[in-house]
Amino acid sequence: MEEPPVLDTLAQEEIDIFDDAAGTDPAAVFGVAYRSFAGPVLGYLKARGVDDPEAVTQDVFLAFFPQISGLTGGLQGAKSLIFSIAHARMVDHYRRLERRPQLTPYDPLEDSRSTPSAEHCAVELNGAAAALLDGLSDEHQEVLALRVVADLSIEQVAGIMGKSEGAIKQLQRRALQNLKAQTLKRNQANHE
């Protein structure tokens, strides 16, 4: 069985730290975990639309640190735990949003005092991918974010989402089929 790409970037010494987590300094385990998974966690939180993904990423690792002493399962166990915490923080984020009063958003198109920045133009170029994901159901978005962005295994995603492995495979297959259909439809519309 192929190992996930994150293992390719870790030195064997760092992988061994996870295997011997019980006898290792928690700070060393935390350092390796942060270097290994902070980027994927940040990407997952951004893909799920969390307002401040950097702050939530830090919160995930702060919640991970006290649990290091009971860590089992080596590197994959740490990865599952970290992404389970990230998933819980993402769910908490959306629960908080539901309780907030609705605010009127600022519309930059109606404000004649400003011009678009270079960053704004760059984000608009990448907006097509976000628009494709917006056309998917929440479960399809979630499974693609966990499988593709976070690079989690089927078993890990099943544990996080509380579904069977077969259900996760079906969700992923259907999400990719819907994404393909949307892309084909959009391409046909552009060529007409």
N, C-alpha and C positions, 0 to 999 in steps of 0.2 A: 504494500500500500504506500502511496506517495505521501511524503510529509508536507505539511502546509508551508508556503513560501517563507513565513516568518522564521522558521527553523533554519533556513539557509543563511539568514543574516546574523544569527546568534552564534557566538563562539561556543565550542563544546563545554568550556568551563562554566559559562553562564547557564547552559542547559542543565549541567550537573547541579548547580545551585538549587534549581527547582526540585530536582529529584531528592536532594537531601535537605529540604526546607526545614525539617524539624530541628536539625542540629546546626543550622546556619544562622548567622546574624540576620535578624529581620530587615535591617537597613540594606544589607547586600541583596536580599531577595527583592525588596521593594525597588531598589535601583535598577536591577535587571528587568523587572516587570514594567517599570515606567519606561525605560528605554525601548523595550520591545513592543509595548502595546499602547502607548499614549497616542501615537499617530493613528492607528486603526480605530481607537475609541473616539478620537476627535472626528474622524471621517464618518463614523457611524452616526454620531450625534448630529453632525451637520446634515447628513443625508436624511435624517428623521425630522429635521426642521426645528431643533432646539434653539431657542433665542440666543443664548450665550454658551456655545458649545465648549469654549475654552474653560470657562468657570465650572461647567458641569463635569468636564474631564478631570479637573483637579479634585472635585468633590468625589468622583468615582474612586480615585486613587487614595483619597483620605479615608474613605470607607473600607478600602481594600487592606490598608496597613494593619488595623487591629486583627484582621482575620488571618494574617500570615502564619501565626503559630499553629493554627489548625489546618493549614493547607495540605491537601492530599491530591494525588493525581499528577504530580510533576508539572511540567510546562503546560500541558493541555488542561489540567485542573485549574491552574492559575488563570489561563485564558478564559475558561468557562466562567469562573467566579467573577473576573473583571467585567466581562460582557453581560453577565447576569445583573451586576450592580448597575452598569450603564443602561441596560434596558429598564430597570426599575426607576432610575433617575429620569429617563425619558418619559415614562408613564406618569411619574409625579409632575413633570413639567406640564404635560397636557391636562392633568387634573387641575393644576393651579390656574391654567389658562381658562378652563371652563368656569371657574369661580370668579374670575375677574370681570369687572364691568366692561362693556364694549366701549371702546374709544374711537373717535373719528380719526382715521389715519391722515397723515400729512400727504398731500398729493403734489409732488414736485413739478408735474406738468402744468399745474395751475399757478405756480409761483414763478413770476417773470424775473425775479431777482437773481436767479442762478442759472448756470449752464451745466450740462452733464460732465462729470469728471472722467478721467481715463479709466478709473476703476469701474465706474458705472457702465461704460461701454464694454469693458472686458466681461463683466458679469452678464450683460445682455447677450454676448456671443455664446456663453455657456448655458443660457436659459432654455435652449431647446431640450437638453437632457432633463432638466427639472420639469419642463412641460410634459414630456413623455411620462415621467413618473407620476405626475399629478393626475394623469388619465387612468391610473391603476387604483384598485381598491386599497384600503389601509393595510390589509393583511398581505397583499401582493407587494406593496412598498416595503413593509416590514421584513418579509422574507428575503427580498432582494438586497435590502440594506445589510441584513445580518450575513447573508451568504456571500455577496460580492464585495461590499465595501469593508465589512469587518472580517471577512475571510474565515468565517466559522464553519465547522463541519455540520453535517445534517443532524448528528446527535446533539451537538451543542445548541443549535437553533431550536430543535424540538424541546429541549429542556427549558430554554428561555421563554419560548412562546407557549409552553404547556400543551403541546400537541405531539402526536406520534410521528415517528420518522417518516412513515408512508405519507402522512398528511402534509408534512413539510415538503417532501419530494413533489407531491401533486401541486401544492401551492406554487412552488418554484417553477414547475413546468408550465402551469397556467399563466403565471405572471410573465414568463418569457414569451409565451404564445401571444398574449395580449400586447406586449411591447412590440413584437414583430408585426402584428396586424396594424397597430397604430403607425408604425414606421412606414409600412407599405402604403397605407392609406394616405399618409402625409406626402410621400414621394410621388404618388399618382396625382395628387392634387397640385403639386408643384410643377409637374410636367404637362399639365393640361392648360 
